Amino acid sequence: MGYFRELPNIAYQSFLSDSNSSRNYLIVKNLFRRCKLRDDLQNVFTIFNKYEIVEGARPDTVAEELYGDAELDWVVLMTAGIINVRDEWPLSDRQIYNYSLQLYGNQLNEVRFYETREVKDSNGRLILPKGKVVDSTFSIPNPDDFETTIFPINGISNYEYEVRKNDAKRSIYLLKVEYLQQFLNDMRQEMIYSRSSEFINERLVRTENTKNRMP
């Protein structure tokens, strides 16, 4: 992931067993230096495009498709508001089946809940919308024959429930290509260190050396 190249460095006091001086430091990436998309920009839809994650797509393949660079996968994740890829990126069809089977076992195809089917009368007027969660005995009068009753419900299995949750993750909003460079410039500016007592340069600071502190 190219994101780690964007992070500034930090000189961290060495605690390695072979360190023979209190002035030995290790240069590591400052993982605590993080950026996120500004809250006020998340509602500016003119700079985003809605994107549907297709079967088998990964953040790097999406970045390659949209921005021409697979290493900008972190831009995809950041602008989509995804923090935990494992939980927030949709699984493949095979993965969601295996996950559901492991989770539910023999109860995979058991009904989890019931929901309504759409009902219209003979004039096309909507009587009952679909997708309303109801109990297994839900019924309504037949809109074209009030003397009869209909049961406009479907049982949704545990597997269907998990597939729906997974599919809901496929719709994300991604930064438009024309705003990419400005986004990168702003992000890199935020990664620059300001001057302080531990400042070495704009991309490197030193942590406090506890071995040199006065008692």
C-alpha positions in Angstrom: 0.0 0.0 0.0 1.5 3.3 -1.1 0.0 5.0 1.9 2.9 4.1 4.1 5.3 6.0 1.8 3.2 9.1 2.5 3.7 8.8 6.3 6.5 10.9 7.8 9.3 9.2 9.8 10.0 9.3 13.5 13.4 8.6 15.2 12.4 6.3 18.0 14.8 5.5 20.9 16.3 2.0 20.3 15.5 -0.6 22.8 17.2 -3.4 20.9 19.4 -5.7 22.9 22.5 -4.9 20.8 22.1 -1.1 21.2 25.3 0.2 22.9 24.5 3.9 23.2 21.6 6.0 24.5 21.9 8.0 21.3 20.9 5.1 19.1 17.6 5.6 17.3 15.5 3.6 14.9 13.9 5.4 12.0 10.3 4.1 11.7 7.1 5.3 10.1 4.9 7.4 12.3 1.7 5.3 12.3 0.1 7.8 14.7 0.2 10.5 12.0 -3.1 10.0 10.4 -5.4 12.0 8.1 -9.0 11.7 7.2 -11.4 13.4 4.8 -12.7 16.6 6.2 -16.2 16.2 7.7 -17.5 19.2 5.7 -16.5 17.6 2.4 -18.2 14.3 3.0 -21.6 15.9 2.1 -20.3 17.7 -1.0 -21.5 15.2 -3.6 -20.1 17.2 -6.5 -16.6 16.0 -5.8 -17.6 12.3 -5.5 -19.0 9.7 -7.8 -21.1 6.8 -6.7 -19.3 3.5 -7.3 -20.6 -0.1 -7.2 -18.0 -2.6 -6.1 -18.2 -5.6 -8.5 -17.7 -9.2 -7.6 -14.0 -9.9 -6.8 -12.9 -6.3 -6.9 -10.3 -5.1 -4.3 -9.3 -1.6 -3.3 -6.1 -1.8 -5.4 -8.1 -2.9 -8.5 -10.6 -0.1 -8.0 -7.7 2.4 -7.7 -6.1 1.1 -10.9 -9.5 1.4 -12.7 -10.3 4.9 -11.5 -6.9 6.6 -10.9 -4.5 4.5 -13.0 -2.4 3.5 -10.0 -3.1 0.5 -7.8 -1.0 2.0 -5.0 -3.7 4.6 -4.5 -5.8 2.0 -2.9 -5.6 4.0 0.3 -7.3 6.9 -1.4 -10.2 4.6 -2.3 -10.5 3.5 1.3 -10.1 6.9 2.9 -12.6 8.7 0.6 -15.1 5.8 1.0 -14.8 6.1 4.8 -13.5 2.5 5.1 -11.3 1.9 8.2 -11.5 -1.9 8.6 -11.2 -3.5 5.2 -12.0 -6.9 6.5 -15.3 -5.9 7.9 -16.3 -3.0 5.6 -15.3 -4.3 2.1 -17.7 -6.7 0.5 -16.8 -10.4 0.4 -16.9 -12.4 -2.8 -19.8 -14.8 -3.4 -17.7 -17.7 -2.3 -16.4 -15.9 0.7 -19.9 -14.8 1.9 -21.2 -18.4 1.5 -18.3 -19.9 3.4 -18.6 -17.2 6.1 -22.4 -17.8 6.4 -22.0 -21.5 6.5 -19.4 -21.3 9.3 -21.6 -18.8 11.2 -25.0 -20.7 10.9 -24.0 -24.3 10.1 -27.2 -26.4 9.6 -29.3 -23.3 10.2 -28.0 -21.6 7.1 -31.3 -21.8 5.2 -33.6 -21.4 8.2 -35.9 -18.4 8.1 -34.5 -15.4 10.0 -37.5 -13.1 9.6 -40.5 -12.5 7.3 -41.0 -9.4 5.1 -43.9 -8.2 3.0 -44.3 -8.6 -0.7 -45.6 -5.7 -2.7 -49.4 -5.7 -3.2 -51.3 -3.6 -5.7 -55.0 -3.6 -6.5 -56.4 -4.2 -10.0 -56.1 -0.5 -10.7 -52.3 -0.5 -10.0 -52.6 1.3 -6.7 -50.1 0.4 -4.1 -51.7 -1.3 -1.1 -48.7 -2.7 0.7 -45.0 -1.9 0.0 -42.4 -4.6 0.0 -39.7 -5.1 2.5 -41.6 -4.4 5.8 -40.6 -6.8 8.5 -43.6 -8.7 9.8 -44.4 -11.9 11.7 -45.1 -15.2 10.1 -48.9 -14.9 10.5 -49.2 -11.4 8.8 -52.2 -11.1 6.5 -54.3 -8.4 4.8 -57.7 -8.5 3.1 -57.5 -9.1 -0.6 -57.7 -5.6 -2.2 -59.9 -7.0 -5.0 -62.0 -9.3 -2.8 -62.5 -8.2 0.8 -64.1 -11.5 1.6 -60.8 -13.3 1.2 -57.4 -12.9 2.9 -53.9 -13.0 1.5 -50.6 -13.6 3.1 -48.2 -11.4 1.2 -45.0 -12.4 3.0 -41.6 -14.0 2.1 -39.3 -15.8 4.5 -35.8 -14.5 4.5 -33.2 -17.1 5.4 -30.0 -16.5 7.4 -28.0 -16.8 4.2 -30.1 -14.3 2.4 -29.7 -11.9 5.3 -25.9 -12.1 5.2 -25.9 -11.7 1.4 -28.0 -8.5 1.7 -25.7 -7.1 4.4 -22.7 -7.9 2.1 -24.3 -6.3 -1.0 -25.1 -3.2 1.0 -21.4 -2.6 1.2 -21.0 -2.5 -2.5 -22.2 1.1 -2.9 -19.6 3.7 -2.0 -18.7 7.2 -3.0 -15.2 7.9 -4.4 -13.3 11.0 -5.1 -13.6 12.2 -8.7 -10.3 12.0 -10.7 -10.2 15.8 -11.2 -9.9 16.4 -7.5 -7.3 13.6 -6.9 -4.1 15.7 -7.2 -5.5 18.4 -4.8 -6.4 15.7 -2.4 -2.9 14.3 -2.5 -1.3 17.7 -2.1 -3.4 18.6 0.9 -2.8 15.2 2.5 1.0 15.5 2.0 0.9 19.0 3.5 -0.8 17.7 6.6 2.0 15.1 7.0 4.7 17.8 7.3 6.0 18.3 10.8 6.0 21.8 12.3 9.0 23.0 14.2 9.4 21.8 17.8 12.2 20.9 20.2 12.4 17.4 18.6 12.2 18.7 15.0 14.8 17.4 12.6 13.2 18.2 9.2 9.7 18.3 7.7 9.6 14.5 7.4 11.4 13.5 10.6 11.2 14.2 14.3 12.9 12.6 17.2 11.1 11.1 20.3 12.3 12.0 23.8 15.3 10.1 24.9 14.4 8.7 28.3 17.9 7.3 28.9 19.2 10.9 28.9 16.7 12.3 31.3 17.9 13.7 34.6 16.7 11.7 37.6 
